[in-house]
């Protein structure tokens, strides 16, 4: 028998080292990807939005008032700044008496146009509702059984029902609630549902955490200390204590 050992051992050792090296490189790549991808997408979306606003606003600004033309380099965001200042001044002028009269005169002119008035009224109602109720919009997250019994979906509590919907659905002891059911991976699209409050399972997670969970298709789950509370059907069972074995001496014959 040779004393040099198995000739395959060095080859196996090299394979193990290569496997460990590839495993570390993969972990390094995934870690860098997790850090770089959100940063890159945030910069890209912000830059695209600024360029889009500049493209819409800058042609409306007279050349004499565009100081960026006198600079050796282009300054992105000039159109966005002008748009923000214009919207703020418009709100300031509308808040006083003269501005309200001018706004009323302009709206009366728009209301005489058959097709445009319906579009204007609908858009104005939507924006007024969103802005006036922004403090109470999407403050809570809940679960409902959707699309069938036994399947649960995350919803955002929108508001209590009003008008005819409330009259048709609400009961004296159980009111109807309007909820928004987002879709994955784009939570900006979804469905408006009217459900009874008793059919909602309220959650403690924030709207931001729920949105992250929807966008990631459940891969990102917020921490919850009550995952192993008693009675939770989804919590893993607690380990049972092992029985203590006692030694019983043999009885004397």
C-alpha positions in Angstrom: 0.0 0.0 0.0 1.4 3.4 -1.0 2.1 5.9 1.7 1.5 8.9 -0.6 -2.3 8.7 0.0 -5.2 9.0 -2.4 -4.1 10.9 -5.6 -7.7 12.3 -5.9 -7.6 14.2 -2.6 -5.7 17.2 -4.1 -8.2 17.4 -7.0 -11.1 17.3 -4.6 -9.6 20.0 -2.4 -9.2 22.3 -5.5 -12.8 21.7 -6.4 -13.9 22.6 -2.9 -11.9 25.8 -2.9 -13.2 26.8 -6.4 -16.8 26.1 -5.2 -16.3 28.3 -2.1 -14.7 31.0 -4.3 -17.7 31.0 -6.7 -20.1 31.0 -3.8 -18.4 34.1 -2.3 -18.3 35.8 -5.7 -22.0 35.1 -6.2 -22.8 36.5 -2.7 -20.7 39.6 -3.5 -22.5 40.1 -6.8 -26.0 39.8 -5.3 -25.1 42.2 -2.4 -23.8 44.7 -4.9 -26.9 44.2 -7.1 -29.3 44.8 -4.2 -27.5 48.1 -3.4 -26.9 49.3 -7.0 -30.2 48.5 -8.6 -32.5 50.6 -6.4 -30.0 53.5 -6.5 -29.7 53.3 -10.3 -33.5 53.1 -10.8 -34.1 56.0 -8.4 -31.6 58.2 -10.2 -33.0 57.1 -13.6 -36.6 57.8 -12.7 -35.8 61.1 -11.2 -33.7 62.2 -14.1 -36.4 61.1 -16.6 -39.1 63.0 -14.7 -37.0 66.2 -14.6 -36.2 66.0 -18.3 -39.9 65.4 -19.1 -41.0 68.5 -17.2 -38.2 70.5 -18.8 -39.3 69.3 -22.2 -42.9 70.5 -21.6 -42.2 73.8 -19.8 -39.0 75.3 -21.4 -40.6 75.9 -24.8 -43.2 78.1 -23.1 -40.6 80.3 -21.4 -39.4 83.4 -23.5 -35.8 83.2 -24.4 -35.1 86.5 -22.7 -36.0 85.0 -19.3 -34.1 81.8 -19.7 -30.8 82.6 -17.9 -29.6 79.1 -18.4 -28.9 80.0 -22.1 -26.2 82.3 -21.0 -24.3 79.6 -19.1 -21.6 77.5 -20.7 -23.4 74.3 -19.6 -27.1 73.3 -19.6 -28.7 73.1 -16.2 -31.4 70.4 -15.9 -34.4 71.2 -13.8 -34.9 74.8 -14.8 -38.3 73.9 -16.3 -39.2 72.0 -13.1 -38.4 75.0 -11.0 -40.4 77.3 -13.2 -43.4 74.9 -13.0 -43.2 74.7 -9.2 -43.1 78.5 -8.9 -46.0 79.0 -11.4 -48.2 76.5 -9.6 -47.4 78.1 -6.2 -48.3 81.6 -7.6 -51.4 80.3 -9.1 -52.6 78.9 -5.8 -51.7 82.2 -4.1 -53.7 84.2 -6.6 -56.7 81.9 -6.5 -56.8 82.1 -2.7 -57.8 85.8 -2.7 -60.9 87.5 -3.9 -59.7 88.6 -7.3 -58.2 85.2 -8.1 -61.5 83.5 -7.2 -63.4 85.8 -9.5 -61.0 85.2 -12.4 -61.2 81.4 -11.7 -65.0 81.5 -11.7 -65.0 83.5 -15.0 -62.7 80.9 -16.6 -64.7 78.0 -15.3 -67.9 79.5 -16.6 -66.3 79.7 -20.0 -65.2 76.1 -19.9 -68.6 74.9 -18.7 -70.1 76.2 -22.0 -68.1 73.7 -24.0 -70.0 70.5 -24.3 -67.2 67.9 -24.2 -64.5 69.8 -22.4 -66.7 70.6 -19.4 -67.4 67.0 -18.6 -63.7 66.2 -18.8 -62.8 69.3 -16.7 -65.4 68.6 -14.0 -64.3 64.9 -13.7 -60.6 65.8 -13.4 -61.2 68.6 -11.0 -63.3 66.4 -8.7 -60.6 63.8 -8.7 -57.8 66.2 -7.8 -59.9 68.0 -5.2 -60.8 64.6 -3.6 -57.2 63.5 -3.5 -55.8 66.8 -2.2 -58.5 67.4 0.4 -58.4 63.9 1.8 -54.7 63.2 1.5 -54.3 63.1 5.3 -56.8 60.3 5.6 -56.1 58.4 2.4 -54.6 54.9 2.6 -53.9 55.1 6.3 -54.6 51.4 7.1 -53.9 48.0 5.5 -56.2 45.0 5.7 -56.8 41.6 4.2 -59.9 40.4 2.4 -60.9 37.0 1.0 -60.4 37.6 -2.8 -60.8 36.3 -5.5 -62.4 33.4 -3.7 -62.9 32.0 -0.2 -59.7 30.7 1.2 -57.5 33.1 -0.8 -56.5 36.4 0.9 -55.4 39.7 -0.7 -53.8 42.9 0.7 -56.0 46.0 0.4 -55.6 49.6 1.3 -58.5 51.3 3.2 -59.6 54.1 1.0 -62.6 55.7 2.7 -66.0 55.1 4.0 -68.8 54.7 1.4 -71.0 57.7 0.7 -74.0 58.5 -1.4 -76.0 55.8 -3.2 -73.4 53.1 -2.6 -73.6 53.7 1.2 -77.4 53.7 1.0 -77.5 50.4 -0.9 -74.8 48.4 0.9 -74.5 49.7 4.5 -76.5 48.2 7.3 -77.3 49.7 10.7 -74.7 47.5 12.5 -72.2 47.0 9.7 -71.1 49.8 7.3 -69.5 49.3 3.9 -65.9 50.5 3.3 -64.2 51.3 0.0 -60.9 49.5 -0.4 -58.2 49.6 -3.1 -56.8 46.2 -4.2 -53.3 46.8 -5.8 -51.8 44.5 -8.4 -48.3 43.0 -8.4 -45.8 44.3 -9.3 -47.4 47.7 -10.2 -49.4 48.9 -7.1 -50.6 52.0 -9.0 -53.2 49.8 -10.8 -55.8 47.7 -9.2 -59.5 47.4 -8.3 -61.9 49.5 -6.3 -64.0 47.2 -4.1 -66.8 47.9 -1.6 -66.8 45.4 1.3 -68.4 45.1 4.7 -66.2 46.1 7.6 -66.8 42.7 9.2 -65.1 41.1 6.2 -61.8 43.0 6.8 -58.9 41.7 8.7 -57.0 44.8 9.8 -53.2 44.6 9.8 -50.6 46.6 11.8 -48.2 47.1 9.0 -47.8 50.5 7.4 -48.9 51.4 3.9 -45.3 51.7 2.8 -44.5 48.1 4.1 -47.6 46.7 2.4 -46.6 48.5 -0.9 -43.1 47.0 -0.7 -44.7 43.5 -0.1 -46.9 43.9 -3.2 -44.2 45.2 -5.4 -41.8 42.4 -4.5 -44.5 39.7 -4.9 -44.1 38.8 -1.2 -40.3 38.6 -1.2 -40.0 41.6 1.1 -42.0 41.0 4.3 -42.1 43.5 7.2 -41.0 42.3 10.6 -43.7 41.4 13.0 -43.1 40.4 16.6 -46.4 38.6 16.9 -45.7 35.9 14.2 -45.6 33.2 16.9 -48.6 34.3 18.9 -50.9 31.6 20.2 -53.7 30.9 17.8 -51.9 32.1 14.7 -52.6 29.4 12.1 -49.6 30.5 9.9 -47.1 30.6 12.7 -44.7 27.6 13.1 -45.5 25.4 16.0 -43.5 25.9 19.1 -41.1 23.0 19.9 -42.5 20.6 22.4 -40.4 20.1 25.6 -38.7 16.8 25.6 -39.8 14.4 28.4 -37.3 14.0 31.1 -36.2 10.4 31.6 -35.8 9.3 35.1 -33.7 6.3 36.1 -35.5 3.7 38.1 -33.2 1.3 39.9 -34.1 -2.4 39.6 -36.1 -3.8 42.5 -34.3 -6.3 44.6 -35.2 -9.9 44.0 
